[in-house]
Amino acid sequence: MRDISIIGAGKVGTCLAAALAQKKFKIKAISCRSLSSAKESRKIIGQGKASTNNRQVAEEGQIVFICVPDDKIKKITKELSGYNLDWSGKVVLHCSGLHPAAILKEVKDKGASTASFHPLQSFPQKMADIHQFEGIYFGLEGAGEALSVGEEIAARLGARVILLRAQDKPAYHTACSFASNLLLSLLDIAESLLAKVDLQQQPPHSVLFPLVQKTIQNVKNLNTGQALTGPAARGDVSTIRKHLEVLADFPQYQNIYRQLTVHALQIAAWEKKIPRQKIKALISLLEDK
Ligand SMILES: NC(=O)c1ccc[n+]([C@@H]2O[C@H](COP(=O)([O-])OP(=O)(O)OC[C@H]3O[C@@H](n4cnc5c(N)ncnc54)[C@H](OP(=O)(O)O)[C@@H]3O)[C@@H](O)[C@H]2O)c1
């Protein structure tokens, strides 16, 4: 089993290292910008030297994960390639969904095998929970040994792998953002609308949660089209008109509502849920500002 180093033991770096430690990988060293952050991560992972010295950390691991923010991957790679280290025999993986393995060119040129290794999951905090990797996909892209190592690690975590083409990564990552980050933006909008409703002391997110959970479950059991319910799926003109009236008090959400409802109507059209004439009438109501 090869030793692992983590450069950037933030949310992903810590969750990944903690899960790998539970799977009997040896986490040799981890680095953060601040020592206090590295020590916090070390406590969660349960092993490895906590450091702010990227050179030492890279030297310790045969597999080096770069888990810094996307905008810093290039800079860190340049920094690492400037150190007098033996990169041959090392595997370097980064965790960005957007960037390709080619962003690691400088260490590849020095002899490392490189790949991008993106966990298709949301990690909102540093924690030791191997279950958050079980059954997920890793978007893997690169070549050679790094690809095999990525596949092996994913399998050890109980995850699956999709082999991505480098040119597909931006579209792939935009899709991931819609499915997770922007879904959250929508939930935040729903919560702020509920702030005006008397929910008898129930917090908005608790009231919404069963609805959200069942909607997602329906997508899994059926598909997006068949899971669509609500006024767009029924062609309820008066309900949509009323929603637009409500949103007169929330002008910042109006365009989002209009555009997403038009999209929902297009889904309803593909699914043949309501007659085309009705869809046309509703789309012109939504596009009439
Ligand atoms: N979070 C997610 O849900 C998620 C999901 C899939 C993929 N990813 C990808 O995973 C990567 C990391 O994201 P994240 O959310 O885990 O970010 P994060 O929580 O902000 O962690 C970034 C870590 O990098 C460290 N860092 C920054 N500059 C550094 C430097 N010069 N040297 C050493 N360490 C440095 C930070 O140190 P400090 O703690 O001291 O600031 C922090 O620990 C990104 O490529 C992201 O796209 C994230």
The ligand as a MOL file (V3000), in Angstrom:
LIG
                    3D

  0  0  0     0  0            999 V3000
M  V30 BEGIN CTAB
M  V30 COUNTS 48 52 0 0 0
M  V30 BEGIN ATOM
M  V30 1 N -16.2780 20.8720 -1.2430 0
M  V30 2 C -16.8560 20.1460 -2.1680 0
M  V30 3 O -18.0440 19.8150 -2.0500 0
M  V30 4 C -16.0840 19.6360 -3.3610 0
M  V30 5 C -16.6260 18.5600 -4.0720 0
M  V30 6 C -15.9000 18.0110 -5.1190 0
M  V30 7 C -14.6700 18.5470 -5.4540 0
M  V30 8 N -14.1710 19.6310 -4.7720 0 CHG=1
M  V30 9 C -12.8440 20.1260 -5.1770 0
M  V30 10 O -11.9090 19.8580 -4.1360 0
M  V30 11 C -10.9090 20.8900 -4.1040 0
M  V30 12 C -10.8860 21.4960 -2.7040 0
M  V30 13 O -12.1440 22.0480 -2.4030 0
M  V30 14 P -12.6180 22.2370 -0.8820 0
M  V30 15 O -14.0710 22.5510 -0.9520 0
M  V30 16 O -12.1620 21.1120 -0.0630 0 CHG=-1
M  V30 17 O -11.8320 23.5750 -0.5100 0
M  V30 18 P -11.4910 24.1360 0.9590 0
M  V30 19 O -12.3650 23.5080 1.9880 0
M  V30 20 O -11.4650 25.6100 0.8240 0
M  V30 21 O -10.0070 23.6050 1.2270 0
M  V30 22 C -8.9050 24.1000 0.5640 0
M  V30 23 C -7.6970 23.7870 1.4000 0
M  V30 24 O -6.5350 24.2200 0.6840 0
M  V30 25 C -5.6680 24.8160 1.6290 0
M  V30 26 N -4.7620 25.7040 0.9260 0
M  V30 27 C -5.0060 26.8550 0.2650 0
M  V30 28 N -3.8600 27.3730 -0.2280 0
M  V30 29 C -2.8720 26.5300 0.1350 0
M  V30 30 C -1.4660 26.5180 -0.0430 0
M  V30 31 N -0.8380 27.4790 -0.7250 0
M  V30 32 N -0.7590 25.4920 0.4710 0
M  V30 33 C -1.3730 24.4930 1.1570 0
M  V30 34 N -2.7000 24.4450 1.3690 0
M  V30 35 C -3.4300 25.4540 0.8600 0
M  V30 36 C -6.5800 25.5410 2.6000 0
M  V30 37 O -5.8570 25.8130 3.8130 0
M  V30 38 P -6.5610 26.5740 5.0490 0
M  V30 39 O -7.5030 25.5670 5.6480 0
M  V30 40 O -5.4300 26.9230 5.9670 0
M  V30 41 O -7.2720 27.7450 4.4470 0
M  V30 42 C -7.6860 24.5180 2.7760 0
M  V30 43 O -7.3550 23.5940 3.7770 0
M  V30 44 C -11.2920 21.8890 -5.1990 0
M  V30 45 O -10.5840 21.5690 -6.3710 0
M  V30 46 C -12.7780 21.6300 -5.4000 0
M  V30 47 O -13.2240 21.9630 -6.6900 0
M  V30 48 C -14.8460 20.1920 -3.7260 0
M  V30 END ATOM
M  V30 BEGIN BOND
M  V30 1 1 1 2
M  V30 2 2 2 3
M  V30 3 1 2 4
M  V30 4 1 4 5
M  V30 5 2 4 48
M  V30 6 2 5 6
M  V30 7 1 6 7
M  V30 8 2 7 8
M  V30 9 1 8 9
M  V30 10 1 8 48
M  V30 11 1 9 10
M  V30 12 1 9 46
M  V30 13 1 10 11
M  V30 14 1 11 12
M  V30 15 1 11 44
M  V30 16 1 12 13
M  V30 17 1 13 14
M  V30 18 2 14 15
M  V30 19 1 14 16
M  V30 20 1 14 17
M  V30 21 1 17 18
M  V30 22 2 18 19
M  V30 23 1 18 20
M  V30 24 1 18 21
M  V30 25 1 21 22
M  V30 26 1 22 23
M  V30 27 1 23 24
M  V30 28 1 23 42
M  V30 29 1 24 25
M  V30 30 1 25 26
M  V30 31 1 25 36
M  V30 32 1 26 27
M  V30 33 1 26 35
M  V30 34 2 27 28
M  V30 35 1 28 29
M  V30 36 1 29 30
M  V30 37 2 29 35
M  V30 38 1 30 31
M  V30 39 2 30 32
M  V30 40 1 32 33
M  V30 41 2 33 34
M  V30 42 1 34 35
M  V30 43 1 36 37
M  V30 44 1 36 42
M  V30 45 1 37 38
M  V30 46 2 38 39
M  V30 47 1 38 40
M  V30 48 1 38 41
M  V30 49 1 42 43
M  V30 50 1 44 45
M  V30 51 1 44 46
M  V30 52 1 46 47
M  V30 END BOND
M  V30 END CTAB
M  END
